[in-house]
Amino acid sequence: MKRSGFKPSRPPRPATQTTYTPRARALAPAAAPDLRPVVAVPKPAPCKPGKRTPTAEERAWMDAITALGCISCRLDGYPDTPGEVHHLLRAGRRIGHLHSICLCPGHHRDGTGELGMVARHPWRVRFEQAYGTEDELLAITQRLVLG
């Protein structure tokens, strides 16, 4: 006998089954009003580990470095090149928003700039040979922004 992939249908329920009627519940006595103060609990940050929303000071720093432009282009003699924020890392984790520099897309990510640009990602060693370490670039950026 060949088996089919379908389950056999259930037999109908017997007619002797009684219907369900819920019992009346006893009402709980009225509780005294809760007079404890309501304390707001802050929501956790909705972001990945190691990332968080910047404070006003950190936002001001990131706005200032993006207004300054790409630090690598500035060292090459092309000031005021628009860029994006690049966060410095220690042991693969961000140090913080205040430890960031501005890099244009060509110096930040490979394949987005002109031919011959050395990008930080994924060519860190070549990038640091051409422009210096990220800590040195951060010190230059801090001198330019903070005066």
C-alpha positions as CSV (number, residue, x, y, z in Angstrom):
1,M,0.0,0.0,0.0
2,K,1.4,3.4,-1.0
3,R,1.6,6.1,1.7
4,S,0.5,9.6,0.8
5,G,2.1,12.7,2.2
6,F,-1.1,13.9,3.8
7,K,-2.3,13.0,7.2
8,P,-5.6,11.3,7.5
9,S,-8.5,13.5,8.5
10,R,-9.7,13.4,12.0
11,P,-12.9,11.7,12.9
12,P,-15.7,14.1,13.9
13,R,-16.1,14.9,17.7
14,P,-18.6,12.9,19.5
15,A,-22.0,14.5,20.0
16,T,-22.0,13.8,23.7
17,Q,-19.4,16.5,24.5
18,T,-20.7,19.2,26.8
19,T,-20.2,22.8,26.2
20,Y,-17.9,24.9,28.4
21,T,-19.4,27.5,30.7
22,P,-17.1,29.6,32.7
23,R,-17.6,29.9,36.5
24,A,-18.2,33.3,38.1
25,R,-15.0,34.6,39.7
26,A,-14.8,36.3,43.0
27,L,-13.7,39.9,42.8
28,A,-10.5,40.9,44.5
29,P,-10.8,43.5,47.3
30,A,-9.9,47.0,46.2
31,A,-6.2,47.6,46.8
32,A,-4.9,50.8,48.4
33,P,-3.5,53.2,45.8
34,D,0.3,53.0,45.3
35,L,1.8,56.3,46.5
36,R,5.4,55.5,45.6
37,P,7.1,58.0,43.3
38,V,7.4,57.1,39.7
39,V,11.0,56.9,38.5
40,A,11.9,57.1,34.9
41,V,14.2,54.3,33.8
42,P,16.4,55.2,30.9
43,K,16.1,53.1,27.8
44,P,19.2,51.2,26.7
45,A,21.1,52.4,23.7
46,P,19.7,50.8,20.6
47,C,23.0,50.2,18.9
48,K,25.7,47.7,18.4
49,P,28.2,47.0,21.2
50,G,31.0,49.5,21.1
51,K,28.8,52.1,19.4
52,R,26.7,54.7,21.1
53,T,25.0,58.0,20.4
54,P,27.5,60.9,20.6
55,T,27.2,63.6,23.3
56,A,26.9,67.3,22.4
57,E,30.7,67.7,22.9
58,E,31.4,64.7,20.7
59,R,29.0,65.9,18.0
60,A,30.7,69.3,18.0
61,W,34.1,67.7,17.5
62,M,32.8,65.5,14.6
63,D,31.2,68.5,13.0
64,A,34.4,70.5,13.3
65,I,36.6,67.8,11.7
66,T,34.2,67.3,8.8
67,A,34.2,71.1,8.3
68,L,38.0,71.0,8.3
69,G,38.1,68.3,5.6
70,C,40.2,65.2,4.9
71,I,43.5,65.4,6.8
72,S,45.3,63.2,4.2
73,C,44.3,65.4,1.3
74,R,45.3,68.4,3.4
75,L,48.8,66.9,3.8
76,D,48.9,66.2,0.0
77,G,48.2,69.9,-0.6
78,Y,44.4,69.8,-1.3
79,P,42.7,71.5,1.7
80,D,39.0,71.6,2.3
81,T,38.3,68.2,0.7
82,P,35.0,67.0,2.1
83,G,35.2,63.8,4.1
84,E,33.6,61.5,6.7
85,V,34.5,60.6,10.3
86,H,37.0,57.8,10.8
87,H,37.1,56.4,14.4
88,L,40.4,55.3,15.8
89,L,40.6,51.7,17.2
90,R,42.5,50.1,20.0
91,A,42.4,46.2,20.1
92,G,39.7,46.3,17.4
93,R,37.3,48.5,19.4
94,R,36.5,52.2,19.0
95,I,38.2,54.5,21.6
96,G,35.5,57.1,21.4
97,H,34.0,59.8,19.2
98,L,36.6,62.3,20.4
99,H,39.4,60.1,19.0
100,S,38.4,60.4,15.3
101,I,39.8,62.0,12.2
102,C,38.2,63.1,8.9
103,L,39.0,61.1,5.8
104,C,37.6,61.5,2.3
105,P,36.0,58.4,0.8
106,G,39.1,57.7,-1.3
107,H,41.4,57.8,1.7
108,H,38.9,56.0,3.9
109,R,37.6,53.0,1.8
110,D,39.3,51.2,-1.0
111,G,37.8,51.6,-4.5
112,T,35.9,54.8,-3.9
113,G,38.6,57.4,-4.8
114,E,40.8,58.3,-7.7
115,L,43.4,55.8,-9.0
116,G,46.5,55.8,-6.9
117,M,44.9,56.9,-3.6
118,V,45.9,54.8,-0.6
119,A,42.8,54.0,1.5
120,R,42.9,53.3,5.2
121,H,40.6,50.3,4.8
122,P,42.1,47.7,4.1
123,W,45.6,49.1,3.5
124,R,46.5,50.3,7.0
125,V,50.3,49.8,6.7
126,R,50.6,51.5,3.3
127,F,48.3,54.3,4.6
128,E,50.5,54.9,7.7
129,Q,53.7,54.8,5.6
130,A,52.3,57.5,3.3
131,Y,50.7,59.8,6.0
132,G,51.9,58.7,9.4
133,T,50.1,56.8,12.2
134,E,46.5,57.6,13.0
135,D,47.6,59.0,16.4
136,E,49.9,61.5,14.5
137,L,47.0,62.4,12.2
138,L,44.8,62.9,15.3
139,A,47.4,65.2,16.9
140,I,47.6,67.3,13.6
141,T,43.8,67.5,13.5
142,Q,43.6,68.6,17.1
143,R,46.1,71.4,16.5
144,L,44.2,72.6,13.4
145,V,40.7,72.5,15.1
146,L,41.6,73.6,18.6
147,G,44.2,76.2,17.4
